[in-house]
Amino acid sequence: MNISQINKLSTIDAQLSQSQTIQAALYRITEISAETESMEEFYQAIHDTVAELTYAENFFLALYDESKKTVQFVYFVDSVDTVDISSLAELPVNTLRRTATGFVLRTGEILHADGDKLNLMEKQGHIENYGAECIDWLGLPLKYKNKVLGALVVQSYKEEFKYSKEDEELLQFVSRQIALVLKRKQFEQELQDANTLLEDRVQSRTSQLEFINKDLEGEIQERKRAEKLQSVLFKITELTNTSQNLKDFFSKIHNIIDELMYSRNLYVALLDDERKMIEFPYYHDEFEKIGKPRLLKSNQGLTEQVINSGRSTLYSRSNKRKFPGRGKIAESWLGVPLKDNKITFGVLVVQSYDRENNYTDREKTLLTFVGRHIATAILRKKDAESIASANKKLKLVNDELEKRVHERTRELEATNSVLLTNIEERKNIEKQLEHDALHDNLTTLPNRVLFHDRLSHALARISRDEEQPFAVLFLDLDRFKIINDSLGHHAGDMLLNWVAKRLLECVRPKDTVSRLGGDEFSILLDGISSEKYVIEIAERIQKSLQESIVIDEQEISSTCSIGIRLSSSEPDSPEQVMRDADAAMYQAKSEGKARFCLFDESMHERVRDRLQLEHELKRAVENEQLELYFQPIVNLTTAKIVSMEALLRWNHPKLGQVSPSIFIPIAEETGLILEIGAKVLDMACNTLRNWENSNLLANLSLSVNMSPKQIALGEPLELIEGLLEKHQISGQKLKLEITESVLVHSFQSAKTLISGLKIHGVEIYLDDFGTGYSSLNYLHNFPFDVLKLDQTFVQSLHLRKENMAIVKTIKLLASSLNMGTIAEGIETLDQLSTLTALGYHRGQGYLFSKPMPQSRLKDFIRDFKMPG
């Protein structure tokens, strides 16, 4: 035998030995399942068996419950980690998902790893290490029919003990046998539990049947009583139809109750309709033959107690209680309420005078139940008698009604004729109301609502078919406000009607012309052929409105600014289209009015810029970016500076100084002018207070411009009075400048303001005189102190002789009304010389100085010399 054969025989012998070891281990595990009585003994024996096969000083078993998704460490022995096994009961499987044990349970695969491999798996994200760091770790799944029941784990903390491939194969056979035996043990336990449960159920059911038999006997007796009660209730119901009257009804009720309980003494007590008196329609008693009616008083007797409480009452003399009732003392008294819904209207009473017949809670419950049916029967009987009585009365009434109906029929025939006429008129009114809701009352054109609806339909059509283009024209009359304010609202209305007719003449019948409000109109050109066609319509409208119209013997011509928005293939809303047309219209106005302008996207940018400026203007007020500049008013005779005009400037942090011509109109439109105006007045009063501390400035007064909206919408009188008090200055130092438009739009507010300020010595200047449109009668009605000649007259003084005459006339007018004058906008020595010759004693303009900040005032006044 050579060496090769010897080695082969040695290998076969080793394999045979391992096979015998495995068979012995599997047989031992099978024996353990039969020999051990408890699972704890079983797990300990498994540990002992594994320890005989390989190093198993550190050993645990973990079982997985699929229904609960939990893992229980049923057996745990470890030489390093000392863990209370009770703390490992029913852990959620997700808790162990990232552990080595969780890996075995999750994958159903063997995991054999030393410390380095476990650390590598942790870095790779397969597991997370828990507990003490081991030298070698071997985990095998316990599987039954490809289902993981749990895991068997052995681990070593010693270098001399590491698990080999043979250990792994050996424990793999063992783990399968353990899983098989474990599953069988679980089946046995489940069978034992089921048998125990079945025995408990049989015992419980036997006990239940015994109780049921007893209850059944009682139920039979109770059913007999129920049948008796049902018969009684049926008789009570029949009585409603069979008894002749209430007395007969109550007598038969007494007989029926006598079948249920002792009722020799019984009476019925009912409240009258006013619920003040107790009446006894039925009274049967051994000692009292008649129940006398009496007033209902609280707690006077047992009957009253039942009525007031609405609850059944049982009295028994055997309880040694004093009898709270009236009349002869009863041994036992039982009364139940008779109710209509929840309202007690009477009492049914039975009572006994001998000790042998005492009522109990059983009779109380029974009579209470029967009493409900008796109450219903009483109500039905009373209703039946009431109906019979009412029928007699009804016949008499019917005869009378028939006569009246005959008479009324004749009247109705006449009335119907009138009603038919009224209905027709109402329909016409409804049609008119519907028309008025969608049309402008003045021009009868479609209003904003109807225009919006038709624009929505046009947008819907173009979304379905791009071959249906349209255009929207937004029109605003250029000089309407001047015409309306100077000639009156009647003239304005006539002009609007004339414009409406002209617009209708310029478009097709299928187009929509709408008045949006005020002097704004809109036109929907539906199904347009081209942009050129829309422009032709706009030019036609411009030309048509340029023609003159005579209103109240005044020849008037009007122009309009038109914004045009063409439809597009992009989705649009009516609001978007109108907004774009409106933006185009304002662009046309900004270009000089009497124009039309087609909308383009750049207009959005201008609108956004304007909105941004509005926002920044609000911040400017809050951040004190507004500053007062001052322009001197000079006495042209003495060459002295006598006053200053406060002019507002906005120092924008990025744009620099923003012109008032830009931000004041924005303030007017947004309403910020009220807050800005109040701010300017406060700054002006504070300035006057500071000037009093300077010899150069102490004698100067200061004029401030007031916006028409301040006077119309604010409370300027209270504001100015408060500021004079706050800054402790004389009203004579403050001058207020208002324009002629205030007199037209806010006549009463202006009159109240001027009258109130005069009391404080505040002078009122009429600014820009000669450019407005008010009647000269206003000068007579308002006590102005100074007329300020507008700079347009000053600057055109030498251009036309008529201008010289106007300037001279204004001076004569002011003198005749005892008013002073100030000439604005003086820029040349010729203007200064002419105005002085015409008698103007005060003036201001760039000839003397441009507006300057507070910091330059003192130097300017100190160095001032009259030009020329």
C-alpha positions in Angstrom: 0.0 0.0 0.0 1.6 3.2 -1.1 1.4 6.7 0.6 -1.3 7.9 -1.7 -3.6 5.1 -0.8 -2.8 5.6 2.9 -3.7 9.3 2.6 -7.0 8.4 0.9 -7.9 5.9 3.5 -7.1 8.5 6.2 -9.4 11.0 4.6 -12.2 8.5 4.3 -11.7 7.6 7.9 -11.9 11.3 9.0 -15.1 11.8 6.9 -16.6 8.6 8.4 -15.7 9.8 11.9 -17.3 13.3 11.2 -20.4 11.6 9.7 -20.8 9.5 12.8 -20.3 12.5 15.0 -23.1 14.4 13.1 -25.4 11.4 13.3 -24.8 11.1 17.0 -25.5 14.8 17.5 -28.7 14.7 15.4 -29.9 11.6 17.3 -29.1 13.4 20.6 -31.1 16.5 19.6 -34.1 14.2 18.8 -33.8 12.5 22.2 -33.6 15.9 23.9 -36.9 17.0 22.5 -38.6 13.9 24.0 -36.7 14.0 27.3 -37.0 17.6 28.3 -40.3 18.9 29.9 -39.8 22.6 29.5 -38.4 24.8 26.8 -35.7 26.1 29.2 -34.4 22.6 29.7 -34.6 22.0 26.0 -32.5 25.1 25.2 -29.9 24.2 27.9 -29.6 20.6 26.5 -29.1 22.0 23.0 -26.3 24.2 24.3 -24.7 21.1 26.0 -24.9 19.2 22.7 -23.3 21.9 20.7 -20.6 22.3 23.3 -19.7 18.6 22.8 -19.2 19.3 19.1 -17.3 22.6 19.1 -16.2 25.5 21.4 -19.5 26.9 22.7 -18.7 28.9 25.8 -20.5 31.8 24.3 -23.8 30.7 22.8 -27.3 32.1 22.2 -30.5 31.2 20.4 -32.8 33.9 18.9 -36.3 33.0 17.6 -38.2 35.1 15.1 -42.0 35.6 15.4 -43.3 36.4 11.9 -46.8 37.4 13.0 -45.5 39.9 15.6 -42.4 40.9 13.6 -40.4 40.4 16.8 -37.2 38.5 17.9 -36.8 36.8 21.3 -33.5 35.7 22.7 -34.8 32.5 24.4 -31.3 31.4 25.5 -28.2 33.6 26.1 -24.8 32.6 27.6 -21.8 34.8 27.3 -18.5 35.0 29.2 -18.0 38.7 28.5 -21.4 40.3 27.8 -23.7 39.7 30.8 -27.2 40.5 29.7 -30.5 40.0 31.6 -32.3 37.6 29.1 -35.7 39.1 30.1 -34.6 42.5 28.6 -34.2 40.7 25.2 -37.8 39.4 25.1 -39.8 40.4 22.0 -37.5 43.0 20.4 -38.8 44.6 17.2 -37.1 42.9 14.3 -36.1 46.4 12.9 -34.1 47.0 16.1 -31.8 44.1 15.2 -31.8 44.7 11.4 -28.3 46.2 11.3 -26.7 43.6 13.7 -24.9 40.4 12.7 -27.8 38.4 14.1 -30.2 40.5 12.1 -28.1 39.8 9.0 -28.6 36.0 9.5 -32.3 36.4 10.2 -32.8 38.8 7.3 -30.9 36.9 4.6 -31.3 33.3 5.9 -27.6 32.7 5.3 -24.7 31.5 7.4 -22.4 34.3 8.6 -18.9 33.3 9.7 -16.6 36.3 10.4 -13.7 37.2 12.5 -13.3 40.6 14.1 -11.7 42.1 11.0 -14.4 40.9 8.7 -17.1 42.2 11.1 -15.5 45.6 11.1 -15.2 45.6 7.3 -18.9 44.7 7.0 -19.7 47.6 9.3 -17.7 50.0 7.1 -19.5 48.7 4.0 -22.9 49.4 5.7 -24.0 45.7 5.9 -24.1 45.6 9.7 -23.5 47.6 12.8 -21.5 45.9 15.6 -23.1 45.7 19.1 -21.7 44.3 22.3 -18.1 43.3 23.1 -15.7 42.8 20.2 -15.1 39.1 19.5 -12.3 37.2 17.8 -14.5 34.9 15.8 -18.3 34.9 15.2 -20.4 32.1 13.6 -24.2 32.5 13.1 -26.5 29.9 11.4 -30.1 30.3 10.5 -32.7 27.9 11.9 -34.8 27.2 8.9 -37.9 25.1 8.4 -39.2 24.7 4.8 -37.2 27.7 3.7 -38.7 29.9 6.5 -36.3 31.4 9.0 -37.4 30.4 12.5 -34.4 32.0 14.2 -30.6 31.9 14.6 -28.0 29.9 16.4 -24.8 31.8 17.3 -21.5 30.8 18.8 -18.6 33.3 19.3 -15.1 33.3 20.7 -13.2 36.0 22.6 -10.0 33.9 22.6 -7.3 33.6 20.0 -6.8 29.9 20.5 -10.5 29.2 19.7 -11.5 29.9 16.1 -14.1 28.1 14.1 -13.1 26.0 11.1 -14.9 25.0 8.0 -15.6 21.6 9.6 -17.3 23.4 12.6 -19.3 25.4 10.2 -20.5 22.3 8.2 -21.1 20.4 11.5 -23.2 23.2 13.0 -25.1 23.6 9.7 -26.5 20.0 10.1 -27.2 20.6 13.8 -29.0 23.9 13.1 -31.3 22.1 10.6 -32.1 19.4 13.1 -32.7 22.0 15.9 -35.1 23.9 13.5 -37.0 20.6 12.8 -37.2 19.7 16.5 -38.0 23.3 17.5 -40.9 23.4 15.0 -42.2 20.1 16.3 -41.9 21.4 19.9 -43.8 24.5 18.8 -46.5 22.3 17.2 -46.8 20.3 20.4 -47.0 23.5 22.5 -49.7 24.9 20.2 -51.6 21.6 20.4 -51.4 21.6 24.2 -52.5 25.2 24.4 -55.4 24.4 22.1 -56.5 21.4 24.2 -56.3 23.6 27.3 -58.4 26.3 25.7 -60.9 23.7 24.5 -61.3 22.2 28.0 -61.8 25.8 29.4 -64.4 26.5 26.8 -66.2 23.2 27.5 -66.2 24.0 31.2 -67.4 27.6 30.6 -70.1 26.5 28.2 -71.3 23.9 30.7 -71.6 26.6 33.3 -73.4 28.9 30.9 -75.9 26.2 30.0 -76.7 25.7 33.7 -77.4 29.4 34.0 -79.3 29.5 30.8 -81.6 26.7 32.0 -82.3 28.7 35.1 -82.8 31.9 33.1 -85.1 30.1 30.7 -87.5 29.1 33.4 -87.6 32.7 34.5 -88.0 33.9 30.9 -91.0 31.6 30.4 -92.7 33.2 33.4 -91.7 36.6 32.2 -93.1 35.9 28.8 -96.4 34.9 30.3 -96.5 38.2 32.2 -95.5 40.0 28.9 -98.3 38.3 27.0 -100.7 39.4 29.8 -99.3 43.0 29.6 -99.6 43.0 25.8 -103.2 41.9 26.1 -103.8 44.8 28.5 -102.1 47.3 26.3 -104.2 46.1 23.3 -107.4 46.6 25.4 -106.3 50.1 26.3 -105.8 51.0 22.7 -109.2 49.6 21.7 -110.9 51.7 24.4 -110.1 54.8 22.4 -112.6 53.7 19.7 -115.1 51.6 21.8 -115.8 53.8 24.8 -118.6 56.3 24.5 -117.1 59.1 26.6 -114.2 59.8 29.0 -116.1 58.6 32.1 -116.8 55.3 30.4 -113.2 55.2 29.2 -111.7 55.7 32.7 -114.1 53.0 34.2 -112.9 50.4 31.7 -109.2 51.5 32.3 -109.8 50.7 36.0 -111.0 47.2 35.1 -108.0 46.6 33.0 -105.5 47.7 35.6 -107.3 45.5 38.1 -106.2 42.5 36.0 -102.5 43.5 36.6 -102.5 44.5 40.3 -104.6 45.4 43.3 -106.5 48.6 42.3 -109.6 48.8 44.5 -108.9 52.4 45.0 -107.9 54.3 41.8 -108.3 57.8 40.5 -107.2 59.9 37.6 -106.1 63.6 38.1 -105.7 65.9 35.1 -104.6 69.5 34.8 -106.9 72.1 33.2 -105.8 73.9 30.0 -104.2 76.7 32.0 -102.3 74.2 34.2 -103.6 75.9 37.3 -106.3 73.5 38.6 -106.2 69.8 39.3 -109.4 68.0 38.2 -110.5 64.4 38.9 -112.5 63.1 36.0 -112.4 59.6 37.6 -112.3 58.9 41.3 -113.0 55.5 42.9 -112.2 55.2 46.6 -113.5 53.2 49.6 -113.7 56.3 51.8 -113.9 59.4 49.5 -116.5 59.2 46.8 -115.7 62.4 44.9 -112.3 64.0 44.2 -112.7 67.8 44.6 -110.9 70.1 42.1 -108.1 72.1 43.7 -105.3 74.6 42.9 -102.0 73.2 41.8 -99.5 74.1 44.6 -96.0 72.8 44.9 -95.5 69.9 47.4 -99.1 70.2 48.8 -99.7 66.4 48.3 -98.4 63.3 46.6 -100.4 64.1 43.4 -98.8 67.5 43.2 -95.3 65.9 43.7 -95.8 63.6 40.7 -97.0 66.5 38.5 -94.2 68.8 39.5 -91.4 66.2 39.3 -92.7 64.3 36.3 -91.6 61.1 38.1 -93.4 58.1 39.5 -93.8 58.1 43.3 -94.2 55.1 45.7 -95.2 55.5 49.3 -95.3 52.7 51.9 -96.4 53.2 55.5 -94.2 50.3 56.5 -91.2 52.5 56.0 -92.4 54.6 59.0 -92.5 57.7 56.9 -95.2 60.3 57.6 -97.9 60.2 55.0 -97.4 63.3 52.8 -100.7 63.1 51.0 -104.2 64.4 51.7 -107.3 62.6 53.2 -107.2 59.2 54.8 -103.8 57.8 55.4 -103.0 54.9 53.0 -100.9 51.9 53.8 -99.4 52.1 50.3 -99.7 54.7 47.5 -98.5 54.6 44.0 -98.8 57.4 41.4 -97.4 57.6 37.9 -97.3 60.7 35.6 -99.4 60.9 32.4 -97.2 62.8 29.9 -97.6 64.4 26.5 -94.0 64.1 25.2 -92.1 65.4 28.2 -94.9 67.5 29.7 -96.9 66.0 32.6 -100.6 66.7 32.2 -102.0 64.3 34.8 -101.5 61.4 37.3 -102.8 57.9 37.5 -103.0 56.7 41.2 -103.7 53.4 42.9 -103.7 53.1 46.7 -104.3 50.5 49.4 -105.7 51.0 53.0 -104.8 47.4 54.2 -101.4 46.0 55.0 -101.9 42.9 52.9 -101.7 44.8 49.7 -98.5 46.8 49.5 -97.1 48.1 46.3 -93.4 47.4 45.4 -91.0 48.6 42.8 -92.3 45.9 40.5 -95.8 47.4 40.5 -94.2 50.9 40.2 -92.3 49.9 37.0 -95.4 48.1 35.6 -97.8 50.9 36.2 -95.3 53.5 34.9 -95.1 51.5 31.6 -98.9 51.0 31.4 -99.3 54.7 32.3 -97.5 55.8 29.2 -100.0 53.9 27.0 -102.9 55.2 29.1 -101.6 58.8 28.6 -101.5 58.2 24.9 -105.0 56.7 24.9 -106.3 59.7 27.0 -104.8 62.2 24.6 -106.3 60.3 21.6 -109.7 60.1 23.3 -109.7 63.8 24.2 -108.6 64.6 20.6 -111.4 62.4 19.2 -114.0 64.3 21.4 -112.4 67.6 20.4 -112.6 66.6 16.7 -116.2 65.6 17.1 -117.0 68.9 18.7 -114.9 70.8 16.2 -116.7 69.0 13.3 -120.0 70.3 14.5 -118.6 73.8 14.7 -116.9 73.3 11.4 -120.1 72.5 9.6 -121.5 75.8 10.7 -118.3 77.5 9.7 -118.3 75.8 6.3 -121.8 77.0 5.6 -120.7 80.5 6.3 -117.5 80.0 4.4 -119.3 78.8 1.3 -121.3 82.0 1.3 -118.2 84.1 1.7 -116.3 82.0 -0.9 -119.0 82.8 -3.4 -118.7 86.5 -2.7 -114.9 86.3 -2.6 -114.8 84.5 -6.0 -116.5 87.4 -7.6 -114.0 89.7 -6.0 -111.0 87.5 -7.1 -112.1 87.4 -10.7 -111.9 91.2 -10.7 -108.5 91.1 -8.8 -107.1 88.5 -11.2 -107.5 90.8 -14.1 -105.4 93.4 -12.2 -102.8 90.8 -11.1 -102.2 89.7 -14.7 -101.5 93.3 -15.6 -99.1 93.6 -12.5 -97.3 90.3 -13.4 -96.6 91.6 -16.9 -95.3 94.8 -15.5 -93.1 92.9 -13.0 -91.7 90.8 -15.8 -90.8 94.0 -17.6 -89.2 95.4 -14.5 -87.2 92.2 -14.0 -86.0 92.5 -17.6 -85.1 96.1 -17.0 -83.2 95.3 -13.8 -81.3 92.5 -15.5 -80.4 95.0 -18.3 -79.4 97.7 -15.7 -77.2 95.2 -13.9 -75.1 94.7 -17.1 -75.4 98.2 -18.6 -74.2 101.7 -17.7 -77.1 103.8 -16.4 -76.0 107.0 -18.2 -75.0 105.8 -21.7 -76.8 102.4 -21.7 -73.6 100.9 -23.0 -72.5 97.5 -21.6 -70.8 98.0 -18.2 -67.6 96.5 -16.8 -69.3 93.2 -15.8 -70.8 92.6 -19.2 -67.6 93.6 -21.0 -65.6 91.2 -18.7 -68.0 88.4 -19.6 -67.7 89.0 -23.4 -63.9 89.3 -23.1 -63.8 85.9 -21.3 -65.8 84.4 -24.2 -63.3 85.9 -26.7 -60.4 84.4 -24.7 -62.1 81.0 -24.6 -62.7 81.1 -28.4 -59.1 82.0 -29.2 -57.8 79.2 -26.9 -59.7 76.7 -29.1 -59.1 78.4 -32.4 -56.2 80.8 -33.0 -57.9 82.0 -36.2 -60.3 84.0 -34.0 -58.1 87.0 -33.0 -59.5 90.0 -31.2 -58.2 93.4 -29.8 -59.1 95.5 -26.7 -59.0 99.3 -26.8 -58.9 101.2 -23.5 -59.9 104.8 -23.9 -59.6 107.7 -21.5 -60.9 111.2 -22.3 -58.1 113.7 -22.0 -59.8 116.9 -20.8 -63.0 115.5 -19.3 -62.2 116.5 -15.7 -61.7 120.1 -16.6 -64.9 120.2 -18.7 -66.9 118.4 -16.0 -65.6 120.6 -13.1 -65.9 124.0 -15.0 -69.2 123.4 -16.8 -70.8 121.1 -14.3 -71.9 117.4 -14.2 -74.8 118.0 -16.5 -72.4 119.1 -19.3 -70.1 116.2 -18.4 -73.0 113.7 -18.8 -74.0 115.1 -22.1 -70.4 114.8 -23.3 -70.2 111.2 -22.2 -73.4 110.3 -24.1 -72.0 112.1 -27.2 -68.8 110.1 -26.9 -70.7 106.8 -26.5 -72.7 107.4 -29.7 -69.5 108.4 -31.6 -67.8 105.2 -30.5 -70.7 103.0 -31.6 -70.5 104.7 -35.1 -66.8 103.8 -35.4 -67.2 100.0 -34.9 -69.1 97.1 -36.2 -72.4 95.9 -34.7 -70.7 92.7 -33.4 -68.1 94.7 -31.5 -68.6 95.6 -27.9 -68.4 99.2 -26.7 -68.4 99.6 -22.9 -68.2 102.4 -20.4 -66.0 101.2 -17.5 -66.8 104.3 -15.3 -66.0 108.0 -15.1 -64.4 109.0 -18.5 -63.0 105.5 -19.3 -64.4 103.4 -22.1 -63.3 100.0 -23.5 -63.9 98.4 -26.9 -63.7 94.7 -27.8 -63.0 94.2 -31.5 -63.9 90.6 -32.2 -62.7 88.6 -35.1 -60.2 91.2 -36.4 -58.4 90.7 -39.7 -55.1 92.3 -38.9 -53.2 94.8 -36.7 -53.7 97.4 -39.4 -57.4 97.1 -39.1 -57.2 97.9 -35.3 -55.0 100.9 -36.0 -57.6 102.2 -38.6 -60.3 101.9 -36.0 -58.2 103.8 -33.4 -57.5 106.6 -35.9 -61.2 106.7 -36.9 -62.1 107.2 -33.2 -59.5 109.9 -32.7 -60.8 111.8 -35.7 -64.4 111.4 -34.8 -63.9 112.7 -31.2 -62.0 115.8 -32.4 -65.2 117.2 -33.9 -66.8 119.9 -31.7 -70.1 119.6 -29.8 -72.1 122.5 -28.4 -73.2 122.1 -24.7 -75.0 124.9 -22.8 -74.0 127.3 -25.6 -70.3 126.3 -25.2 -68.4 124.7 -28.1 -66.4 121.8 -26.7 -64.0 119.4 -28.4 -62.6 116.4 -26.7 -59.7 114.1 -27.4 -58.8 110.7 -26.0 -55.8 108.5 -25.2 -56.1 104.9 -26.4 -54.3 101.8 -25.3 -54.5 98.8 -27.6 -53.9 95.2 -26.5 -54.0 92.5 -29.3 -54.8 88.9 -28.5 -52.0 86.4 -28.4 -51.6 82.6 -28.6 -50.5 82.6 -25.0 -53.0 81.9 -22.2 -54.5 85.2 -20.9 -57.0 86.3 -18.3 -59.5 89.2 -18.7 -57.7 91.0 -15.9 -54.3 90.6 -17.7 -55.6 91.9 -21.0 -57.3 94.9 -19.4 -54.2 95.6 -17.3 -52.1 95.6 -20.5 -54.5 97.8 -22.4 -54.6 100.2 -19.4 -50.7 100.3 -19.3 -50.7 101.1 -23.1 -53.3 103.9 -22.5 -51.1 105.5 -19.8 -48.2 105.3 -22.2 -50.2 107.2 -24.8 -51.0 109.9 -22.2 -47.4 110.2 -21.2 -46.5 110.8 -24.8 -48.7 113.9 -25.0 -52.3 112.7 -25.0 -54.7 112.5 -28.1 -52.7 109.4 -29.2 -53.0 105.7 -29.3 -50.4 103.2 -28.3 -50.0 99.4 -28.8 -49.0 97.4 -25.8 -45.6 95.8 -25.7 -43.7 94.1 -22.9 -41.5 97.1 -22.2 -44.6 98.8 -20.7 -44.6 96.1 -18.1 -41.1 97.2 -17.1 -42.3 100.8 -16.8 -45.2 99.7 -14.7 -42.9 97.6 -12.5 -40.6 100.6 -12.2 -43.5 102.7 -11.1 -44.6 100.1 -8.6 -41.0 99.9 -7.3 -40.9 103.6 -6.9 -44.2 103.5 -5.0 -42.7 101.0 -2.6 -39.5 103.0 -2.2 -41.5 106.2 -1.6 -43.3 104.4 1.4 -39.9 103.5 2.7 -38.6 107.0 2.1 -41.3 108.4 4.5 -40.4 105.8 7.1 -36.6 106.2 6.7 -36.6 110.1 6.7 -35.3 110.4 3.1 -37.6 113.4 2.5 -36.1 116.8 3.1 -37.3 120.4 2.9 -35.6 122.9 0.6 -36.3 126.6 0.8 -36.8 129.2 -1.9 -36.7 132.9 -0.8 -39.6 135.3 -1.3 -38.2 138.8 -1.8 -39.8 142.2 -1.1 -39.2 143.8 -4.5 -39.4 147.3 -3.0 -37.1 147.0 0.0 -34.8 144.2 -1.6 -35.3 142.2 1.6 -36.0 138.5 2.0 -39.3 138.4 3.9 -40.3 134.7 3.7 -39.4 131.3 2.4 -41.4 128.7 0.5 -40.9 125.1 1.7 -40.4 122.7 -1.2 -40.1 118.9 -0.7 -37.2 116.9 -2.0 -36.5 113.2 -2.0 -33.0 112.1 -1.5 -33.0 108.6 -2.9 -30.1 106.4 -1.8 -29.5 105.1 -5.3 -31.2 107.5 -7.8 -30.1 110.6 -6.0 -32.6 113.5 -5.8 -36.0 112.4 -7.3 -38.0 115.2 -8.9 -41.3 116.2 -7.1 -43.0 116.1 -10.5 -42.3 112.3 -10.4 -43.0 111.3 -6.8 -45.8 113.8 -5.9 -48.3 112.4 -8.5 -47.5 108.9 -7.2 -48.2 110.0 -3.6 -51.5 111.6 -4.8 -52.6 108.4 -6.5 -51.6 106.0 -3.7 -52.9 108.1 -0.9 -49.4 108.5 0.6 -49.9 112.3 0.2 -51.8 112.4 3.5 -48.9 111.0 5.4 -46.3 113.0 3.4 -48.4 116.2 3.8 -48.6 115.7 7.6 -44.8 115.0 7.7 -44.1 118.2 5.7 -46.2 120.4 8.0 -44.5 118.9 11.0 -41.1 119.5 9.5 -42.1 123.1 8.6 -43.3 123.9 12.1 -40.2 122.4 13.6 -38.1 124.5 11.2 -39.9 127.7 12.3 -39.3 126.8 15.9 -35.5 126.4 15.3 -35.4 129.7 13.3 -36.5 131.6 16.4 -33.1 130.8 17.9 -31.3 132.6 15.0 -31.1 136.4 14.5 -30.9 136.0 10.8 -33.9 133.7 10.5 -36.1 134.6 13.4 -38.3 137.1 11.4 -38.9 134.9 8.4 -42.2 133.2 7.8 -42.6 129.9 5.9 -45.2 128.9 3.3 -46.2 125.3 2.8 -48.1 123.8 -0.2 -51.2 121.7 0.7 -52.5 118.9 -1.6 -56.2 119.0 -2.5 -56.5 115.5 -1.1 -55.1 116.6 2.3 -58.0 119.1 2.5 -60.7 116.7 1.1 -59.7 113.5 2.9 -57.6 114.4 5.9 -58.3 116.5 9.0 -55.9 119.4 8.3 -57.4 121.9 10.8 -56.9 119.5 13.8 -53.5 118.6 12.5 -52.2 122.2 12.1 -53.7 123.2 15.5 -51.9 120.3 17.1 -48.6 121.1 15.4 -48.8 124.8 16.5 -49.3 123.6 20.0 -46.6 120.9 19.8 -43.9 123.2 18.5 -45.1 126.3 20.4 -45.0 128.7 17.4 -47.2 131.5 16.3 -49.7 130.9 13.5 -48.6 134.2 11.9 -45.3 132.6 10.9 -47.0 129.8 9.0 -48.5 130.4 5.5 -50.5 127.7 3.6 -50.7 127.6 -0.2 -53.7 125.9 -1.9 -54.7 125.7 -5.6 -57.9 126.8 -7.3 -58.9 123.1 -7.8 -59.5 122.7 -4.1 -62.3 125.3 -4.2 -64.1 123.3 -6.9 -63.7 119.8 -5.4 -63.7 120.5 -1.7 -65.6 123.7 -1.3 -67.0 123.1 2.2 -63.8 121.4 3.5 -61.7 124.3 2.2 -64.0 126.9 3.8 -64.0 125.2 7.2 -60.1 124.9 7.1 -59.6 128.6 6.1 -62.0 129.9 8.6 -60.5 127.8 11.4 -56.9 128.8 10.5 -57.7 132.5 10.4 -58.4 132.2 14.2 -54.8 131.2 14.7 -53.5 134.0 12.4 -52.4 131.6 9.6 -52.4 133.3 6.2 -53.8 131.5 3.1 -52.2 131.9 -0.3 -54.1 131.0 -3.5 -51.3 129.3 -5.5 -50.9 129.2 -9.4 -53.6 131.8 -9.8 -54.8 132.3 -13.4 -54.2 128.7 -14.5 -57.4 127.2 -12.9 -61.0 127.1 -13.9 -62.8 128.3 -10.9 -65.3 131.2 -10.8 -64.1 134.6 -9.6 -67.0 134.3 -7.2 -64.8 132.0 -5.1 -62.4 134.9 -4.4 -65.3 136.8 -2.8 -66.3 133.8 -0.7 -62.9 132.9 0.6 -60.7 135.3 2.7 -57.4 134.7 0.8 -54.5 136.9 2.0 -52.3 136.6 -1.1 -52.7 135.6 -4.8 -49.6 134.0 -6.3 -49.3 134.8 -10.0 -48.5 131.6 -11.9 -45.0 131.5 -13.5 -46.5 130.8 -16.9 -47.7 134.4 -17.0 -44.4 135.8 -15.8 -42.4 133.8 -18.3 -44.6 134.9 -21.2 -44.9 138.5 -20.0 -43.1 140.0 -23.0 -44.3 137.6 -25.7 -47.8 139.0 -26.1 -49.5 142.3 -25.2 -52.5 140.2 -23.9 -50.3 138.5 -21.3 -49.2 141.9 -20.0 -52.8 143.0 -19.7 -53.7 139.8 -17.8 -50.9 140.2 -15.3 -51.9 143.9 -14.7 -55.6 142.9 -14.3 -54.7 140.2 -11.7 -52.8 142.8 -9.7 -55.8 145.3 -9.9 -58.2 142.4 -8.9 -56.1 141.5 -5.9 -55.8 145.2 -4.8 -59.6 145.7 -5.1 -60.1 142.6 -2.8 -57.4 143.8 -0.3 -55.2 140.8 -1.2 -51.5 140.8 -1.6 -49.6 139.4 -4.6 -46.5 137.3 -5.2 -45.1 136.8 -8.7 -43.7 133.3 -9.2 -41.0 132.2 -11.6 -39.0 135.5 -12.0 -35.9 134.6 -14.0 -34.8 137.8 -15.8 -34.2 141.4 -14.9 -36.7 142.5 -17.5 -39.4 140.5 -15.8 -38.4 142.0 -12.4 -38.5 145.5 -13.8 -41.9 145.1 -15.4 -43.5 143.4 -12.4 -42.2 146.1 -10.1 -43.7 148.7 -12.5 -47.1 146.9 -12.4 -47.1 147.2 -8.6 -46.0 143.7 -7.6 -44.2 144.1 -4.3 -43.2 140.4 -3.7 -41.7 137.8 -6.0 -39.7 134.6 -6.1 -37.8 132.8 -8.8 -34.4 131.6 -10.0 -33.3 135.2 -10.5 -33.0 135.4 -6.7 -32.2 131.8 -5.9 -33.0 128.2 -6.7 -34.4 126.1 -3.8 -31.7 125.4 -1.2 -31.2 123.1 1.8 -31.3 124.4 5.4 -27.5 124.3 5.6 -27.1 127.1 3.1 -29.8 129.5 4.4 -27.8 131.6 6.8 -25.0 132.3 4.3 -27.4 133.1 1.6 -29.4 135.6 3.7 -26.2 137.2 5.0 -24.7 137.6 1.5 -28.0 138.4 -0.4 -28.0 141.3 -2.8 -30.9 142.4 -5.0 -30.1 141.5 -8.7 -29.5 144.4 -11.0 
